[in-house]
Amino acid sequence: MRRHHVAGIPAALMLIAVAACSGPGSDSGAVQDMSGAAPAPADETYGTNEPVSPADDPESTFAVDVDTASYDYARRSLEDGALPPADQIRPEEFVNYFDQGYSEPDGNGFAVSVDSAELPEWYDAGDATHVMRVGLQTRSEPETERADVNLTFVIDVSGSMEGDRIELVRDSLDLLVSQLRPTDAVAIVTYESDSEVLQGMTDVGDGEELHEAISELNARGSTNMQAGLEDGYELAGEVFDPAKDNRVILLSDGEANVGLTEHDAMLDELGEDIAAGITLLTVGVGDSYNQELLEQLADNGDGWAVYFATESEAERVFSERLTSTLGVAARDAKIQVTFDEATVAEYRLIGFENRAIADDEFEDDGVDGGEVGPGHSVTALYALTLTGDGGDVATVGVRWQDPEGEETGTAEAVLPTEDLSEDPGSHLSVDLVAAAFAEILRGSSAFDCEDLLPAARELAETSEDPDVDELADLIETASALGA
């Protein structure tokens, strides 16, 4: 099957809509160059959250985020001997890279936990004395229980993907197809100067046909991402099956230089409602890519963003992370934390700047939140300055849409002052080190990697998690590079 893109929005594309999908936006940044050249500035960047007094604003509200691309990208940059660009660092994605050990709920939606501890001596950032962790956890789903999937891959085959990148994509897709069930289905759309349906929706049981299509992927031409997304969403809409998990998966270095090139313009052109029931996952490819464009496309497409640049990273993404995201436990999930001004003098949310929503939109189910898959966790950290009085520190509210119906799910947890701890425990300690590392990389002068490294090494010595060992190594590398 070969269908070439025709300019303009296909009429069938607009029929996909069943509900609006909108969210916070930002203009795209420049493609990053690991050679050390300074990236071009983004037209708009998100600042860093400042301390807030509950007397002025007691509520902190944001959409959940399970992306990890920022951490993956920073790791690749450091391993290549360069500090990552500060505007590519998102602390929440560093924290959410690590296992949290939360308890799972019995059904769809979230188990909610909240804990707090004194900040360690090395954390010398203003008047804050405690860290508070908000944790969400969805229920794991056995592979035999998940719904079948329709996966529409939209693959960048422009000249910037030539060489190792397109080879990585071919190998990764071959790996994924071999791991899917025969009753799952895959389609492939490619784009360069124009777009093309390389393979219509095909059952994985016909794997030979899919592998042959994958082998035809070759890089050439300019980069018309808009055309690829239009054809991808049109195809996904034509074969949409409400009994299946329907996804569009964009694989690209994020460089768009033909047609529309910024995420908000692309989404506006595609129409507000195209992502209803069709989740967009973005996969960044290569050692330099436009992370902000892919991250914002994913956030506004009810999905999430991941990244790889090497064969081992690609295998991890496609054999672990991508397969674990198949299925949905909660849609449009939002968090609202309400602080008690008698107990809390100031609070500061660490990260989530580009996921903030208005406090009065928390209960508005028409406002986009985040989508979370089975067995996933979401963690948010707050630095707190306490008044010393007793009472409740904060109340955490969570709101989401049940993926199996139209019902709204809610959950709540409270942190009283008597539950404050001196010892943060292993998981919260790792979270705090990861968050502090991200803040250093994005320019915080409160501490540096040399201050952080002893705590990271101590955690690595006591943890059995190889990711914690790697975190300590990355902090040491960043320290040597002057962070």
C-alpha beads as a LAMMPS data file, in Angstrom:
LAMMPS data file: protein, C-alpha beads

483 atoms
482 bonds

1 atom types
1 bond types

-500.0 500.0 xlo xhi
-500.0 500.0 ylo yhi
-500.0 500.0 zlo zhi

Masses

1 110.0

Atoms # bond

1 1 1 0.000 0.000 0.000
2 1 1 1.405 3.399 -0.981
3 1 1 -0.457 6.628 -0.305
4 1 1 1.336 9.952 -0.635
5 1 1 0.469 12.995 1.423
6 1 1 -1.631 15.716 -0.186
7 1 1 -1.216 19.253 1.175
8 1 1 -3.894 20.421 3.588
9 1 1 -5.735 18.584 6.347
10 1 1 -7.534 15.504 5.072
11 1 1 -11.260 15.705 5.764
12 1 1 -11.197 12.277 7.378
13 1 1 -8.710 13.574 9.925
14 1 1 -11.263 15.931 11.451
15 1 1 -13.741 13.079 11.976
16 1 1 -11.483 11.468 14.588
17 1 1 -12.634 13.975 17.216
18 1 1 -14.701 12.905 20.216
19 1 1 -13.262 15.289 22.854
20 1 1 -10.837 18.206 22.959
21 1 1 -7.184 17.809 23.832
22 1 1 -5.377 20.991 24.800
23 1 1 -2.643 21.865 27.230
24 1 1 0.179 24.181 28.175
25 1 1 2.377 25.139 25.245
26 1 1 5.709 26.663 24.388
27 1 1 7.552 27.440 21.215
28 1 1 10.114 24.896 20.170
29 1 1 13.799 25.163 20.914
30 1 1 16.699 24.591 18.587
31 1 1 18.195 21.259 17.649
32 1 1 21.013 20.641 20.099
33 1 1 24.586 20.061 18.959
34 1 1 26.765 17.869 21.166
35 1 1 29.884 19.443 19.704
36 1 1 29.624 22.156 22.333
37 1 1 28.249 24.903 20.100
38 1 1 25.683 27.034 21.875
39 1 1 22.117 26.210 20.836
40 1 1 19.912 28.893 19.384
41 1 1 17.616 30.284 22.066
42 1 1 14.019 29.181 22.175
43 1 1 11.400 31.825 21.456
44 1 1 9.889 31.090 24.864
45 1 1 11.361 29.259 27.827
46 1 1 9.919 28.206 31.157
47 1 1 11.456 29.727 34.259
48 1 1 12.241 27.950 37.505
49 1 1 9.537 27.711 40.164
50 1 1 10.072 30.189 42.991
51 1 1 9.070 29.764 46.664
52 1 1 5.415 30.621 47.269
53 1 1 3.681 31.597 50.502
54 1 1 0.423 29.681 51.138
55 1 1 -0.975 32.962 52.442
56 1 1 -0.714 34.247 48.862
57 1 1 -1.507 31.014 47.005
58 1 1 -2.219 27.848 49.025
59 1 1 -2.762 25.604 45.960
60 1 1 -0.195 24.095 43.601
61 1 1 -1.785 22.476 40.537
62 1 1 -0.207 20.635 37.605
63 1 1 -0.701 17.810 35.115
64 1 1 1.175 14.598 35.803
65 1 1 4.186 13.719 33.654
66 1 1 5.905 10.353 33.201
67 1 1 8.461 11.474 30.601
68 1 1 12.108 10.478 31.109
69 1 1 13.657 11.921 27.927
70 1 1 15.412 14.781 29.740
71 1 1 17.405 12.379 31.930
72 1 1 18.225 10.089 29.001
73 1 1 19.428 13.052 26.954
74 1 1 21.557 14.471 29.782
75 1 1 23.177 11.076 30.283
76 1 1 24.071 10.827 26.590
77 1 1 25.500 14.359 26.605
78 1 1 27.651 13.689 29.682
79 1 1 28.883 10.381 28.319
80 1 1 29.954 12.296 25.201
81 1 1 31.942 14.698 27.379
82 1 1 29.681 17.764 27.379
83 1 1 27.299 19.351 29.838
84 1 1 23.746 19.268 28.458
85 1 1 22.094 22.595 27.562
86 1 1 20.415 24.027 30.661
87 1 1 17.097 24.573 28.881
88 1 1 16.860 20.843 28.123
89 1 1 16.822 19.875 31.811
90 1 1 13.542 19.054 33.580
91 1 1 13.983 17.914 37.204
92 1 1 10.734 15.931 37.326
93 1 1 12.018 13.693 34.516
94 1 1 15.222 13.019 36.442
95 1 1 13.218 12.015 39.522
96 1 1 10.718 9.896 37.610
97 1 1 13.501 7.903 35.960
98 1 1 14.063 6.020 39.226
99 1 1 12.118 3.245 40.915
100 1 1 10.022 4.482 43.845
101 1 1 8.766 1.329 45.540
102 1 1 5.189 2.602 45.924
103 1 1 2.295 0.270 46.736
104 1 1 -0.127 -0.415 43.899
105 1 1 -3.894 0.188 43.964
106 1 1 -6.389 -2.638 43.464
107 1 1 -7.972 -1.158 40.339
108 1 1 -7.564 1.583 37.732
109 1 1 -6.447 4.994 38.871
110 1 1 -3.901 5.735 41.553
111 1 1 -2.665 4.821 44.969
112 1 1 -1.570 8.150 46.502
113 1 1 1.174 8.579 49.078
114 1 1 2.811 11.608 50.643
115 1 1 5.849 11.710 52.926
116 1 1 8.424 14.221 54.089
117 1 1 11.823 14.457 55.728
118 1 1 14.408 16.990 56.770
119 1 1 16.663 18.244 54.025
120 1 1 20.266 16.980 54.254
121 1 1 23.072 19.370 55.146
122 1 1 24.380 19.545 51.575
123 1 1 20.998 20.920 50.397
124 1 1 21.517 24.606 51.125
125 1 1 18.894 26.367 49.025
126 1 1 17.263 29.309 50.764
127 1 1 15.223 28.876 53.921
128 1 1 13.805 25.431 53.042
129 1 1 14.119 22.858 55.834
130 1 1 12.151 19.846 54.540
131 1 1 11.405 17.959 51.349
132 1 1 7.913 16.578 50.693
133 1 1 7.281 13.799 48.184
134 1 1 3.946 13.246 46.451
135 1 1 3.725 9.786 44.909
136 1 1 1.191 8.241 42.544
137 1 1 1.195 4.600 41.480
138 1 1 -0.971 2.696 39.008
139 1 1 -1.688 -1.022 39.063
140 1 1 0.531 -3.340 37.014
141 1 1 -1.250 -5.254 34.273
142 1 1 -0.202 -8.733 33.159
143 1 1 0.633 -8.965 29.481
144 1 1 -2.245 -11.421 29.040
145 1 1 -4.763 -8.851 30.326
146 1 1 -3.839 -5.851 28.201
147 1 1 -5.937 -4.879 25.207
148 1 1 -4.625 -5.456 21.701
149 1 1 -2.910 -2.434 20.166
150 1 1 -3.017 -0.520 16.907
151 1 1 0.370 1.205 16.606
152 1 1 0.881 3.740 13.817
153 1 1 4.585 4.566 13.539
154 1 1 5.418 7.946 11.981
155 1 1 9.107 7.741 11.101
156 1 1 11.472 10.535 10.146
157 1 1 13.489 9.378 7.101
158 1 1 14.972 12.793 6.284
159 1 1 18.662 13.335 5.615
160 1 1 19.423 14.128 9.272
161 1 1 18.447 10.531 10.146
162 1 1 20.980 9.048 7.733
163 1 1 23.522 6.492 8.962
164 1 1 23.415 5.156 12.514
165 1 1 20.089 6.768 13.388
166 1 1 17.969 5.111 10.712
167 1 1 19.786 1.837 11.332
168 1 1 18.880 2.095 15.033
169 1 1 15.262 2.731 14.083
170 1 1 15.156 -0.327 11.794
171 1 1 16.701 -2.583 14.441
172 1 1 14.403 -1.230 17.163
173 1 1 11.240 -1.732 15.135
174 1 1 12.278 -5.267 14.232
175 1 1 12.770 -5.936 17.964
176 1 1 9.404 -4.465 18.908
177 1 1 7.440 -6.333 16.236
178 1 1 8.996 -9.600 17.410
179 1 1 7.765 -8.880 20.965
180 1 1 4.175 -7.934 20.133
181 1 1 1.267 -10.382 20.053
182 1 1 -0.032 -11.786 16.745
183 1 1 -3.335 -9.976 17.347
184 1 1 -1.611 -6.580 17.712
185 1 1 -1.290 -4.465 14.568
186 1 1 1.302 -2.036 13.190
187 1 1 1.272 0.578 10.438
188 1 1 4.225 2.616 9.155
189 1 1 4.157 6.181 7.798
190 1 1 7.411 7.804 6.699
191 1 1 8.180 11.440 6.034
192 1 1 10.950 13.544 4.577
193 1 1 10.154 16.329 2.093
194 1 1 6.761 14.648 1.774
195 1 1 5.074 11.755 3.585
196 1 1 4.099 8.261 2.522
197 1 1 2.150 5.352 3.989
198 1 1 4.801 2.668 3.704
199 1 1 2.697 -0.058 5.335
200 1 1 -1.015 0.024 6.150
201 1 1 -2.283 -1.390 9.441
202 1 1 -1.057 -4.992 9.448
203 1 1 -1.546 -7.728 12.038
204 1 1 1.696 -8.738 13.723
205 1 1 0.759 -12.301 12.817
206 1 1 1.840 -11.257 9.322
207 1 1 5.254 -10.340 10.691
208 1 1 7.218 -11.112 7.535
209 1 1 5.382 -8.353 5.680
210 1 1 6.119 -5.878 8.482
211 1 1 9.802 -6.789 8.670
212 1 1 10.096 -6.336 4.908
213 1 1 8.593 -2.845 5.197
214 1 1 10.985 -1.973 8.024
215 1 1 13.935 -3.019 5.872
216 1 1 12.873 -0.405 3.285
217 1 1 13.494 2.490 5.698
218 1 1 16.220 4.724 4.269
219 1 1 17.035 8.373 5.026
220 1 1 16.842 11.153 2.433
221 1 1 15.420 14.626 1.817
222 1 1 14.157 17.458 4.003
223 1 1 11.953 17.153 7.103
224 1 1 8.201 17.709 6.812
225 1 1 7.063 16.442 10.221
226 1 1 3.656 18.064 9.827
227 1 1 2.907 15.981 6.729
228 1 1 3.939 12.786 8.527
229 1 1 1.738 13.534 11.539
230 1 1 -1.238 14.367 9.329
231 1 1 -1.002 11.058 7.475
232 1 1 -0.261 9.170 10.682
233 1 1 -3.308 10.520 12.485
234 1 1 -5.497 10.044 9.421
235 1 1 -4.475 6.394 9.148
236 1 1 -4.897 5.838 12.891
237 1 1 -8.362 7.400 12.679
238 1 1 -9.432 5.245 9.741
239 1 1 -8.637 2.017 11.623
240 1 1 -9.552 3.308 15.102
241 1 1 -10.905 0.491 17.264
242 1 1 -12.387 1.458 20.658
243 1 1 -11.642 -2.053 21.939
244 1 1 -7.924 -1.531 21.266
245 1 1 -5.185 0.761 22.538
246 1 1 -4.693 3.170 19.601
247 1 1 -1.370 5.008 19.390
248 1 1 0.670 7.170 17.053
249 1 1 4.410 6.799 17.722
250 1 1 6.694 9.465 16.260
251 1 1 10.383 8.543 15.830
252 1 1 12.564 11.517 14.936
253 1 1 15.507 13.694 15.849
254 1 1 12.872 16.412 16.125
255 1 1 14.273 18.598 13.354
256 1 1 11.427 20.035 11.280
257 1 1 12.496 22.374 8.470
258 1 1 9.674 22.119 5.918
259 1 1 6.100 23.264 6.523
260 1 1 5.126 23.968 10.113
261 1 1 8.086 23.561 12.469
262 1 1 6.773 24.348 15.950
263 1 1 4.656 22.080 18.122
264 1 1 1.849 24.545 18.849
265 1 1 1.431 25.444 15.166
266 1 1 1.439 21.744 14.220
267 1 1 -1.210 20.897 16.792
268 1 1 -3.371 23.883 15.825
269 1 1 -3.215 22.861 12.166
270 1 1 -4.051 19.257 12.937
271 1 1 -7.093 20.347 14.907
272 1 1 -7.871 20.387 18.615
273 1 1 -9.559 17.026 18.774
274 1 1 -7.369 14.631 16.829
275 1 1 -5.776 12.978 19.868
276 1 1 -9.074 11.880 21.404
277 1 1 -8.596 8.187 22.021
278 1 1 -5.293 8.177 20.101
279 1 1 -2.199 8.684 22.234
280 1 1 0.958 10.268 20.814
281 1 1 4.286 8.861 21.986
282 1 1 7.439 10.644 20.809
283 1 1 10.796 8.865 20.599
284 1 1 13.852 11.081 20.242
285 1 1 16.631 9.503 18.186
286 1 1 20.328 10.372 18.022
287 1 1 22.939 12.254 19.998
288 1 1 21.431 15.660 19.123
289 1 1 17.747 16.350 18.707
290 1 1 15.031 18.926 19.313
291 1 1 13.963 17.704 22.721
292 1 1 11.533 20.530 23.462
293 1 1 9.557 20.023 20.264
294 1 1 9.105 16.284 20.854
295 1 1 8.379 16.719 24.576
296 1 1 5.693 19.329 23.976
297 1 1 4.113 17.329 21.150
298 1 1 3.858 14.350 23.511
299 1 1 2.470 16.409 26.396
300 1 1 -0.210 17.938 24.177
301 1 1 -0.958 14.607 22.503
302 1 1 -1.936 12.835 25.758
303 1 1 1.297 10.833 25.768
304 1 1 4.918 10.945 26.813
305 1 1 8.433 11.270 25.455
306 1 1 11.424 8.902 25.526
307 1 1 14.850 9.024 23.907
308 1 1 17.702 6.823 22.698
309 1 1 21.024 7.309 20.903
310 1 1 22.723 3.900 21.115
311 1 1 21.814 0.276 20.490
312 1 1 21.640 -0.515 24.234
313 1 1 19.459 2.537 24.926
314 1 1 17.208 1.635 21.989
315 1 1 16.814 -1.907 23.283
316 1 1 15.837 -0.574 26.703
317 1 1 13.268 1.798 25.228
318 1 1 11.674 -0.741 22.889
319 1 1 11.928 -3.897 24.977
320 1 1 11.070 -2.365 28.359
321 1 1 9.631 1.130 28.330
322 1 1 7.573 1.076 25.164
323 1 1 6.002 -2.305 25.843
324 1 1 5.266 -1.255 29.437
325 1 1 3.329 1.769 28.176
326 1 1 0.873 -0.325 26.185
327 1 1 -2.426 0.060 27.975
328 1 1 -3.807 3.000 29.934
329 1 1 -4.563 3.123 33.648
330 1 1 -5.605 6.781 33.918
331 1 1 -6.247 9.619 31.477
332 1 1 -6.014 13.391 32.022
333 1 1 -4.508 12.997 35.469
334 1 1 -3.945 16.170 37.507
335 1 1 -2.577 16.904 40.973
336 1 1 -3.542 19.706 43.328
337 1 1 -1.637 20.179 46.583
338 1 1 -3.153 22.529 49.156
339 1 1 -0.770 23.820 51.839
340 1 1 -1.794 24.971 55.317
341 1 1 -0.503 28.502 55.860
342 1 1 -0.417 27.960 59.634
343 1 1 2.100 25.145 59.145
344 1 1 3.947 26.052 55.929
345 1 1 5.678 29.397 55.489
346 1 1 6.797 28.670 51.900
347 1 1 6.687 25.843 49.386
348 1 1 8.497 25.336 46.071
349 1 1 7.579 22.694 43.504
350 1 1 10.786 21.283 42.011
351 1 1 10.178 21.033 38.264
352 1 1 6.865 20.592 36.392
353 1 1 7.100 24.210 35.178
354 1 1 5.704 23.364 31.750
355 1 1 2.905 21.235 33.227
356 1 1 1.363 23.920 35.437
357 1 1 -2.379 24.536 35.146
358 1 1 -4.621 27.106 36.810
359 1 1 -5.886 26.142 40.255
360 1 1 -9.512 26.609 39.216
361 1 1 -9.026 24.180 36.301
362 1 1 -8.309 21.206 38.558
363 1 1 -11.951 20.098 38.586
364 1 1 -12.523 20.997 34.930
365 1 1 -12.423 17.657 33.129
366 1 1 -12.136 19.456 29.794
367 1 1 -8.631 20.604 30.728
368 1 1 -5.895 18.252 29.550
369 1 1 -3.864 16.347 32.117
370 1 1 -1.397 13.489 31.731
371 1 1 -1.902 9.890 30.669
372 1 1 -0.365 7.152 32.805
373 1 1 0.110 3.513 31.854
374 1 1 -0.167 0.358 33.966
375 1 1 2.441 -0.086 36.698
376 1 1 3.756 3.470 36.340
377 1 1 4.574 5.910 39.101
378 1 1 4.639 9.709 39.195
379 1 1 6.664 11.616 41.782
380 1 1 6.701 15.321 42.615
381 1 1 8.996 16.966 45.169
382 1 1 8.452 20.156 47.156
383 1 1 11.021 22.077 49.193
384 1 1 9.255 23.375 52.309
385 1 1 9.902 26.047 54.908
386 1 1 7.800 25.217 57.988
387 1 1 6.507 27.599 60.636
388 1 1 7.100 25.182 63.515
389 1 1 3.396 24.961 64.390
390 1 1 1.470 21.702 64.413
391 1 1 -1.385 20.696 62.134
392 1 1 -1.568 19.340 58.628
393 1 1 1.249 20.237 56.262
394 1 1 -0.702 19.659 53.059
395 1 1 -3.601 17.842 51.430
396 1 1 -2.935 16.133 48.094
397 1 1 -5.809 15.727 45.651
398 1 1 -5.619 13.703 42.426
399 1 1 -8.182 13.665 39.633
400 1 1 -8.291 11.533 36.481
401 1 1 -10.551 9.996 33.848
402 1 1 -11.184 6.257 33.957
403 1 1 -9.977 4.812 30.614
404 1 1 -12.778 2.247 30.551
405 1 1 -15.594 4.781 30.767
406 1 1 -16.474 8.417 31.252
407 1 1 -16.247 8.355 35.047
408 1 1 -13.964 10.727 36.933
409 1 1 -11.741 9.178 39.572
410 1 1 -10.449 11.042 42.610
411 1 1 -8.138 10.262 45.506
412 1 1 -6.707 12.209 48.431
413 1 1 -3.908 11.977 50.978
414 1 1 -2.950 14.193 53.907
415 1 1 0.456 14.860 55.482
416 1 1 0.200 15.809 59.185
417 1 1 3.198 17.336 60.946
418 1 1 3.525 14.284 63.214
419 1 1 4.415 12.235 60.112
420 1 1 7.479 14.368 59.327
421 1 1 10.640 12.302 59.477
422 1 1 14.294 13.034 60.065
423 1 1 15.408 10.193 57.781
424 1 1 14.250 10.440 54.156
425 1 1 14.825 6.737 53.448
426 1 1 16.498 5.312 50.363
427 1 1 13.937 6.157 47.654
428 1 1 13.370 9.763 48.743
429 1 1 17.135 10.227 49.135
430 1 1 17.693 9.135 45.528
431 1 1 14.872 11.429 44.384
432 1 1 16.407 14.392 46.160
433 1 1 19.888 13.753 44.711
434 1 1 18.428 13.336 41.216
435 1 1 16.400 16.542 41.521
436 1 1 19.370 18.492 42.899
437 1 1 21.553 17.189 40.049
438 1 1 18.989 18.466 37.546
439 1 1 18.844 21.852 39.254
440 1 1 22.640 22.119 39.093
441 1 1 22.616 21.270 35.377
442 1 1 20.027 23.928 34.664
443 1 1 22.026 26.606 36.430
444 1 1 21.286 26.611 40.173
445 1 1 24.059 28.238 42.197
446 1 1 22.779 26.887 45.521
447 1 1 25.149 23.905 45.373
448 1 1 27.369 22.106 42.869
449 1 1 28.185 18.532 41.901
450 1 1 31.162 18.451 44.239
451 1 1 28.739 19.068 47.138
452 1 1 26.355 16.424 45.834
453 1 1 28.811 13.673 44.944
454 1 1 29.456 12.254 48.477
455 1 1 25.717 11.738 49.020
456 1 1 25.375 10.112 45.606
457 1 1 28.316 7.773 46.246
458 1 1 26.905 6.759 49.633
459 1 1 23.571 5.895 48.028
460 1 1 25.314 3.903 45.287
461 1 1 27.202 1.850 47.878
462 1 1 24.021 0.846 49.719
463 1 1 21.656 0.435 46.765
464 1 1 21.250 -2.656 44.606
465 1 1 19.808 -0.534 41.793
466 1 1 22.334 -0.106 38.929
467 1 1 20.569 3.126 37.955
468 1 1 21.715 4.673 41.247
469 1 1 25.321 3.649 40.480
470 1 1 24.971 5.302 37.095
471 1 1 23.561 8.476 38.682
472 1 1 26.637 8.787 40.902
473 1 1 28.921 8.271 37.893
474 1 1 27.086 10.968 35.938
475 1 1 27.378 13.429 38.823
476 1 1 31.123 12.719 38.979
477 1 1 31.416 13.298 35.226
478 1 1 29.483 16.561 35.472
479 1 1 31.686 17.668 38.370
480 1 1 34.795 17.088 36.255
481 1 1 33.194 19.194 33.509
482 1 1 32.710 22.085 35.932
483 1 1 29.091 21.677 37.053

Bonds

1 1 1 2
2 1 2 3
3 1 3 4
4 1 4 5
5 1 5 6
6 1 6 7
7 1 7 8
8 1 8 9
9 1 9 10
10 1 10 11
11 1 11 12
12 1 12 13
13 1 13 14
14 1 14 15
15 1 15 16
16 1 16 17
17 1 17 18
18 1 18 19
19 1 19 20
20 1 20 21
21 1 21 22
22 1 22 23
23 1 23 24
24 1 24 25
25 1 25 26
26 1 26 27
27 1 27 28
28 1 28 29
29 1 29 30
30 1 30 31
31 1 31 32
32 1 32 33
33 1 33 34
34 1 34 35
35 1 35 36
36 1 36 37
37 1 37 38
38 1 38 39
39 1 39 40
40 1 40 41
41 1 41 42
42 1 42 43
43 1 43 44
44 1 44 45
45 1 45 46
46 1 46 47
47 1 47 48
48 1 48 49
49 1 49 50
50 1 50 51
51 1 51 52
52 1 52 53
53 1 53 54
54 1 54 55
55 1 55 56
56 1 56 57
57 1 57 58
58 1 58 59
59 1 59 60
60 1 60 61
61 1 61 62
62 1 62 63
63 1 63 64
64 1 64 65
65 1 65 66
66 1 66 67
67 1 67 68
68 1 68 69
69 1 69 70
70 1 70 71
71 1 71 72
72 1 72 73
73 1 73 74
74 1 74 75
75 1 75 76
76 1 76 77
77 1 77 78
78 1 78 79
79 1 79 80
80 1 80 81
81 1 81 82
82 1 82 83
83 1 83 84
84 1 84 85
85 1 85 86
86 1 86 87
87 1 87 88
88 1 88 89
89 1 89 90
90 1 90 91
91 1 91 92
92 1 92 93
93 1 93 94
94 1 94 95
95 1 95 96
96 1 96 97
97 1 97 98
98 1 98 99
99 1 99 100
100 1 100 101
101 1 101 102
102 1 102 103
103 1 103 104
104 1 104 105
105 1 105 106
106 1 106 107
107 1 107 108
108 1 108 109
109 1 109 110
110 1 110 111
111 1 111 112
112 1 112 113
113 1 113 114
114 1 114 115
115 1 115 116
116 1 116 117
117 1 117 118
118 1 118 119
119 1 119 120
120 1 120 121
121 1 121 122
122 1 122 123
123 1 123 124
124 1 124 125
125 1 125 126
126 1 126 127
127 1 127 128
128 1 128 129
129 1 129 130
130 1 130 131
131 1 131 132
132 1 132 133
133 1 133 134
134 1 134 135
135 1 135 136
136 1 136 137
137 1 137 138
138 1 138 139
139 1 139 140
140 1 140 141
141 1 141 142
142 1 142 143
143 1 143 144
144 1 144 145
145 1 145 146
146 1 146 147
147 1 147 148
148 1 148 149
149 1 149 150
150 1 150 151
151 1 151 152
152 1 152 153
153 1 153 154
154 1 154 155
155 1 155 156
156 1 156 157
157 1 157 158
158 1 158 159
159 1 159 160
160 1 160 161
161 1 161 162
162 1 162 163
163 1 163 164
164 1 164 165
165 1 165 166
166 1 166 167
167 1 167 168
168 1 168 169
169 1 169 170
170 1 170 171
171 1 171 172
172 1 172 173
173 1 173 174
174 1 174 175
175 1 175 176
176 1 176 177
177 1 177 178
178 1 178 179
179 1 179 180
180 1 180 181
181 1 181 182
182 1 182 183
183 1 183 184
184 1 184 185
185 1 185 186
186 1 186 187
187 1 187 188
188 1 188 189
189 1 189 190
190 1 190 191
191 1 191 192
192 1 192 193
193 1 193 194
194 1 194 195
195 1 195 196
196 1 196 197
197 1 197 198
198 1 198 199
199 1 199 200
200 1 200 201
201 1 201 202
202 1 202 203
203 1 203 204
204 1 204 205
205 1 205 206
206 1 206 207
207 1 207 208
208 1 208 209
209 1 209 210
210 1 210 211
211 1 211 212
212 1 212 213
213 1 213 214
214 1 214 215
215 1 215 216
216 1 216 217
217 1 217 218
218 1 218 219
219 1 219 220
220 1 220 221
221 1 221 222
222 1 222 223
223 1 223 224
224 1 224 225
225 1 225 226
226 1 226 227
227 1 227 228
228 1 228 229
229 1 229 230
230 1 230 231
231 1 231 232
232 1 232 233
233 1 233 234
234 1 234 235
235 1 235 236
236 1 236 237
237 1 237 238
238 1 238 239
239 1 239 240
240 1 240 241
241 1 241 242
242 1 242 243
243 1 243 244
244 1 244 245
245 1 245 246
246 1 246 247
247 1 247 248
248 1 248 249
249 1 249 250
250 1 250 251
251 1 251 252
252 1 252 253
253 1 253 254
254 1 254 255
255 1 255 256
256 1 256 257
257 1 257 258
258 1 258 259
259 1 259 260
260 1 260 261
261 1 261 262
262 1 262 263
263 1 263 264
264 1 264 265
265 1 265 266
266 1 266 267
267 1 267 268
268 1 268 269
269 1 269 270
270 1 270 271
271 1 271 272
272 1 272 273
273 1 273 274
274 1 274 275
275 1 275 276
276 1 276 277
277 1 277 278
278 1 278 279
279 1 279 280
280 1 280 281
281 1 281 282
282 1 282 283
283 1 283 284
284 1 284 285
285 1 285 286
286 1 286 287
287 1 287 288
288 1 288 289
289 1 289 290
290 1 290 291
291 1 291 292
292 1 292 293
293 1 293 294
294 1 294 295
295 1 295 296
296 1 296 297
297 1 297 298
298 1 298 299
299 1 299 300
300 1 300 301
301 1 301 302
302 1 302 303
303 1 303 304
304 1 304 305
305 1 305 306
306 1 306 307
307 1 307 308
308 1 308 309
309 1 309 310
310 1 310 311
311 1 311 312
312 1 312 313
313 1 313 314
314 1 314 315
315 1 315 316
316 1 316 317
317 1 317 318
318 1 318 319
319 1 319 320
320 1 320 321
321 1 321 322
322 1 322 323
323 1 323 324
324 1 324 325
325 1 325 326
326 1 326 327
327 1 327 328
328 1 328 329
329 1 329 330
330 1 330 331
331 1 331 332
332 1 332 333
333 1 333 334
334 1 334 335
335 1 335 336
336 1 336 337
337 1 337 338
338 1 338 339
339 1 339 340
340 1 340 341
341 1 341 342
342 1 342 343
343 1 343 344
344 1 344 345
345 1 345 346
346 1 346 347
347 1 347 348
348 1 348 349
349 1 349 350
350 1 350 351
351 1 351 352
352 1 352 353
353 1 353 354
354 1 354 355
355 1 355 356
356 1 356 357
357 1 357 358
358 1 358 359
359 1 359 360
360 1 360 361
361 1 361 362
362 1 362 363
363 1 363 364
364 1 364 365
365 1 365 366
366 1 366 367
367 1 367 368
368 1 368 369
369 1 369 370
370 1 370 371
371 1 371 372
372 1 372 373
373 1 373 374
374 1 374 375
375 1 375 376
376 1 376 377
377 1 377 378
378 1 378 379
379 1 379 380
380 1 380 381
381 1 381 382
382 1 382 383
383 1 383 384
384 1 384 385
385 1 385 386
386 1 386 387
387 1 387 388
388 1 388 389
389 1 389 390
390 1 390 391
391 1 391 392
392 1 392 393
393 1 393 394
394 1 394 395
395 1 395 396
396 1 396 397
397 1 397 398
398 1 398 399
399 1 399 400
400 1 400 401
401 1 401 402
402 1 402 403
403 1 403 404
404 1 404 405
405 1 405 406
406 1 406 407
407 1 407 408
408 1 408 409
409 1 409 410
410 1 410 411
411 1 411 412
412 1 412 413
413 1 413 414
414 1 414 415
415 1 415 416
416 1 416 417
417 1 417 418
418 1 418 419
419 1 419 420
420 1 420 421
421 1 421 422
422 1 422 423
423 1 423 424
424 1 424 425
425 1 425 426
426 1 426 427
427 1 427 428
428 1 428 429
429 1 429 430
430 1 430 431
431 1 431 432
432 1 432 433
433 1 433 434
434 1 434 435
435 1 435 436
436 1 436 437
437 1 437 438
438 1 438 439
439 1 439 440
440 1 440 441
441 1 441 442
442 1 442 443
443 1 443 444
444 1 444 445
445 1 445 446
446 1 446 447
447 1 447 448
448 1 448 449
449 1 449 450
450 1 450 451
451 1 451 452
452 1 452 453
453 1 453 454
454 1 454 455
455 1 455 456
456 1 456 457
457 1 457 458
458 1 458 459
459 1 459 460
460 1 460 461
461 1 461 462
462 1 462 463
463 1 463 464
464 1 464 465
465 1 465 466
466 1 466 467
467 1 467 468
468 1 468 469
469 1 469 470
470 1 470 471
471 1 471 472
472 1 472 473
473 1 473 474
474 1 474 475
475 1 475 476
476 1 476 477
477 1 477 478
478 1 478 479
479 1 479 480
480 1 480 481
481 1 481 482
482 1 482 483
